[in-house]
Amino acid sequence: MSATPGDSPAAETARTPGIARLLAIMARLRDPQNGCEWDIAQTFATIAPYTIEEAYEVADAIERDDLPALREELGDLLLQVVFHARMAEELSAFDFDAVAHAISDKMTERHPHIFSDAADEGQSREVRWEAQKAAEREAKGATSALDGVALALPALMRAEKLQKRAARVGFDWPDTAGPRAKVIEELDELAAAKTAAEKLDEAGDLLFAAVNLVRRYGIAPEDALRHGNAKFERRFRGMEALAGADFPSLSLEAQEELWQQVKAAER
């Protein structure tokens, strides 16, 4: 559809379908002469925290089973991809189309039993997927089973990924007994630590061991902690509701009594 004479840029882009409209908006925002001062000033590094934040907000909408919010948050996350792609295009590195084709190529390559004549050998999706990713890492020059685990991942998630990578080459406990004993060992070592550096070291070992134990029970540590956070928040708010404005002045014993009341009510 052609633009009507006298249309504003906003009116013109409003008639542009989907992703093309968003790409045009980002190009206008980044225009050196007529764009937005804030958008023009951004770099990959300054936008990265927003990209991470938007991914978590998508997860939050899913956790709350809020589909209208999910639509909005997916749009915010898509904007991050468009923003990064636009900056790369300005550097003549790649553009959004290249990003879309790259992930399309990757998905077809990782599903040869779907998109080619390769036979389905009855492997699980995870086995096929990890074999493909391992081959890709090797093609990129990986020398360790741990290569490619992103440093920027949240520490809990990264710990689980490191452990899973190690497990694929046989470095893993056969059951929960080993990691359980390790958690107890690390608790004692943290209690015995003297200096700040020792306490930091042992605290890290304890948390890493706890991730390993939870993982061996077949539970995603990130999911477990999110569930634990939600439960604590729900119960703490319940305590505050019971006590009212007097809650901060209550003794620890009185607060614990309220905690037990809320806990019992949940049953």
C-alpha positions as CSV (number, residue, x, y, z in Angstrom):
1,M,0.0,0.0,0.0
2,S,1.4,3.4,-0.9
3,A,1.5,6.2,1.5
4,T,-1.1,9.0,1.3
5,P,0.4,12.4,0.6
6,G,1.0,14.3,3.8
7,D,1.0,11.2,6.0
8,S,3.3,11.3,9.1
9,P,6.1,8.8,9.4
10,A,4.1,7.1,12.2
11,A,1.0,6.8,10.0
12,E,3.0,5.4,7.2
13,T,4.7,2.7,9.3
14,A,1.4,1.8,10.9
15,R,0.3,0.3,7.5
16,T,3.5,-1.7,7.1
17,P,3.1,-5.4,8.0
18,G,4.6,-6.9,11.1
19,I,8.4,-7.2,11.3
20,A,9.0,-4.8,8.5
21,R,7.2,-2.1,10.5
22,L,9.4,-2.8,13.5
23,L,12.6,-2.8,11.5
24,A,11.6,0.6,9.9
25,I,10.8,2.1,13.3
26,M,14.2,1.0,14.7
27,A,16.0,2.4,11.6
28,R,14.2,5.7,12.2
29,L,15.1,5.7,15.9
30,R,18.8,5.1,15.1
31,D,18.9,7.7,12.3
32,P,21.9,9.9,13.1
33,Q,20.1,13.1,11.9
34,N,16.5,12.6,12.8
35,G,16.5,9.7,15.3
36,C,16.1,9.5,19.1
37,E,19.1,10.8,21.1
38,W,18.9,7.9,23.6
39,D,18.6,5.1,20.9
40,I,21.4,6.6,18.9
41,A,23.7,6.6,21.9
42,Q,23.2,2.9,22.7
43,T,25.8,0.1,22.0
44,F,25.7,-3.7,22.2
45,A,27.0,-3.5,25.8
46,T,24.5,-0.9,27.0
47,I,21.6,-2.8,25.5
48,A,22.6,-6.2,26.8
49,P,21.2,-5.7,30.3
50,Y,17.8,-4.8,28.8
51,T,17.9,-7.9,26.7
52,I,18.5,-10.1,29.7
53,E,15.8,-8.2,31.7
54,E,13.2,-8.7,28.9
55,A,13.9,-12.4,28.7
56,Y,13.2,-12.7,32.4
57,E,10.0,-10.7,32.0
58,V,8.8,-13.2,29.4
59,A,9.5,-16.0,31.9
60,D,7.6,-14.0,34.5
61,A,4.5,-13.7,32.3
62,I,4.6,-17.4,31.6
63,E,4.9,-18.1,35.3
64,R,1.9,-16.0,36.0
65,D,0.0,-17.6,33.1
66,D,-0.8,-14.1,31.8
67,L,-1.1,-14.4,28.0
68,P,-1.8,-10.7,27.4
69,A,1.4,-9.8,29.3
70,L,3.2,-12.6,27.4
71,R,2.3,-11.0,24.1
72,E,3.6,-7.6,25.3
73,E,6.8,-9.1,26.8
74,L,7.6,-11.1,23.7
75,G,7.3,-7.8,21.7
76,D,9.8,-6.2,24.1
77,L,12.1,-9.1,23.7
78,L,11.8,-9.0,19.9
79,L,12.6,-5.3,20.0
80,Q,15.9,-6.3,21.7
81,V,16.8,-8.6,18.8
82,V,15.9,-5.9,16.3
83,F,18.0,-3.3,18.2
84,H,21.1,-5.5,18.2
85,A,20.6,-6.4,14.5
86,R,20.2,-2.8,13.6
87,M,23.5,-1.8,15.3
88,A,25.2,-4.7,13.6
89,E,23.8,-3.6,10.2
90,E,25.2,-0.1,10.8
91,L,28.6,-1.7,11.2
92,S,28.1,-3.7,8.0
93,A,28.4,-6.9,10.1
94,F,25.0,-8.5,9.6
95,D,21.3,-7.5,9.6
96,F,18.0,-8.9,10.9
97,D,17.5,-11.0,7.8
98,A,20.9,-12.7,8.4
99,V,19.9,-13.4,12.0
100,A,16.7,-15.0,10.9
101,H,18.3,-17.1,8.2
102,A,21.1,-18.2,10.6
103,I,18.6,-19.5,13.2
104,S,16.6,-21.1,10.4
105,D,19.7,-22.9,9.1
106,K,20.5,-24.0,12.6
107,M,17.1,-25.4,13.3
108,T,17.0,-27.4,10.0
109,E,20.5,-28.7,10.6
110,R,19.6,-29.8,14.1
111,H,16.5,-31.7,12.9
112,P,17.8,-33.7,10.0
113,H,15.1,-36.4,10.5
114,I,12.4,-33.7,9.9
115,F,13.9,-31.5,7.2
116,S,16.0,-34.0,5.3
117,D,16.1,-37.7,4.4
118,A,18.1,-38.7,7.5
119,A,16.6,-41.6,9.3
120,D,15.2,-41.2,12.8
121,E,17.3,-43.6,14.8
122,G,15.0,-43.6,17.8
123,Q,17.1,-41.3,19.9
124,S,15.5,-38.8,22.3
125,R,15.2,-35.2,21.3
126,E,17.8,-34.3,23.9
127,V,20.3,-36.8,22.6
128,R,19.9,-35.6,19.0
129,W,20.0,-32.0,20.0
130,E,23.1,-32.3,22.2
131,A,24.9,-34.3,19.5
132,Q,24.3,-31.6,16.9
133,K,25.4,-28.9,19.3
134,A,28.6,-30.8,20.2
135,A,29.4,-31.1,16.5
136,E,28.8,-27.4,16.0
137,R,31.1,-26.6,18.9
138,E,33.8,-28.9,17.6
139,A,33.5,-27.2,14.2
140,K,34.1,-23.9,15.9
141,G,37.3,-25.2,17.5
142,A,36.1,-26.3,20.9
143,T,38.7,-28.2,22.9
144,S,36.8,-28.8,26.2
145,A,33.4,-30.3,27.0
146,L,32.7,-27.0,28.9
147,D,33.4,-24.7,25.9
148,G,30.4,-22.6,25.0
149,V,28.7,-22.3,28.4
150,A,28.1,-18.6,28.4
151,L,29.8,-16.6,31.2
152,A,26.8,-14.2,31.3
153,L,24.3,-16.8,32.4
154,P,22.9,-16.5,35.9
155,A,25.2,-18.3,38.2
156,L,22.7,-21.0,39.2
157,M,21.8,-21.8,35.6
158,R,25.5,-21.8,34.6
159,A,26.4,-24.2,37.4
160,E,23.7,-26.6,36.2
161,K,25.0,-26.4,32.6
162,L,28.6,-26.9,33.6
163,Q,27.6,-30.0,35.6
164,K,25.5,-31.4,32.7
165,R,28.4,-30.9,30.3
166,A,30.7,-32.7,32.6
167,A,28.2,-35.5,33.1
168,R,28.1,-36.1,29.4
169,V,31.7,-37.2,29.4
170,G,31.2,-39.4,32.5
171,F,32.2,-37.0,35.3
172,D,29.0,-37.3,37.5
173,W,27.8,-39.1,40.6
174,P,25.8,-42.3,39.8
175,D,23.0,-41.4,42.3
176,T,22.1,-38.8,44.9
177,A,24.3,-40.3,47.7
178,G,27.5,-38.7,46.4
179,P,26.2,-35.1,46.0
180,R,24.3,-35.4,49.3
181,A,27.5,-36.3,51.1
182,K,29.3,-33.5,49.3
183,V,26.7,-30.9,50.5
184,I,27.3,-32.0,54.1
185,E,31.1,-31.8,53.6
186,E,30.8,-28.3,52.2
187,L,28.6,-27.2,55.1
188,D,31.3,-28.3,57.5
189,E,34.0,-26.6,55.5
190,L,32.1,-23.3,55.3
191,A,31.6,-23.4,59.1
192,A,35.3,-23.9,59.6
193,A,36.4,-21.1,57.2
194,K,38.2,-18.3,58.9
195,T,39.0,-15.5,56.4
196,A,36.6,-13.7,54.1
197,A,38.4,-15.3,51.1
198,E,37.9,-18.8,52.6
199,K,34.3,-18.2,53.3
200,L,33.6,-17.0,49.8
201,D,35.4,-20.1,48.4
202,E,33.5,-22.5,50.6
203,A,30.2,-20.7,50.1
204,G,30.6,-21.2,46.4
205,D,31.5,-24.8,46.8
206,L,28.4,-25.3,49.0
207,L,26.0,-23.7,46.4
208,F,27.6,-25.6,43.6
209,A,27.2,-28.9,45.5
210,A,23.6,-28.0,46.2
211,V,22.9,-27.5,42.5
212,N,24.4,-30.9,41.8
213,L,22.2,-32.6,44.4
214,V,19.0,-31.0,43.1
215,R,20.0,-31.8,39.5
216,R,20.5,-35.5,40.4
217,Y,17.0,-35.6,41.7
218,G,15.9,-34.6,38.2
219,I,14.8,-31.1,39.2
220,A,16.0,-28.0,37.4
221,P,17.7,-25.9,40.2
222,E,16.4,-22.6,38.7
223,D,12.8,-23.9,38.8
224,A,13.3,-25.1,42.3
225,L,14.6,-21.8,43.6
226,R,11.9,-19.8,41.8
227,H,9.4,-22.1,43.5
228,G,11.1,-21.6,46.8
229,N,11.2,-17.8,46.3
230,A,7.5,-17.7,45.5
231,K,6.6,-19.8,48.6
232,F,8.7,-17.6,50.9
233,E,7.2,-14.5,49.5
234,R,3.6,-15.9,49.8
235,R,4.2,-17.0,53.4
236,F,6.0,-13.8,54.5
237,R,3.2,-11.6,53.1
238,G,0.8,-13.9,55.0
239,M,2.7,-13.1,58.2
240,E,2.5,-9.4,57.5
241,A,-1.2,-9.6,56.9
242,L,-1.8,-11.4,60.3
243,A,0.4,-9.0,62.3
244,G,-0.5,-5.7,60.5
245,A,1.7,-2.7,61.2
246,D,3.1,-4.3,64.3
247,F,5.0,-6.9,62.4
248,P,8.5,-5.2,62.4
249,S,8.4,-4.7,66.2
250,L,7.6,-8.4,67.0
251,S,10.3,-10.6,68.4
252,L,11.8,-13.3,66.3
253,E,9.9,-15.9,68.3
254,A,6.6,-14.2,67.7
255,Q,7.4,-13.9,64.0
256,E,8.2,-17.6,63.9
257,E,4.9,-18.4,65.5
258,L,3.2,-16.4,62.7
259,W,5.2,-18.3,60.1
260,Q,4.0,-21.6,61.5
261,Q,0.4,-20.4,61.4
262,V,0.7,-19.4,57.8
263,K,2.4,-22.6,57.0
264,A,-0.3,-24.7,58.7
265,A,-3.0,-22.7,56.9
266,E,-1.5,-23.7,53.6
267,R,-2.0,-27.4,54.4
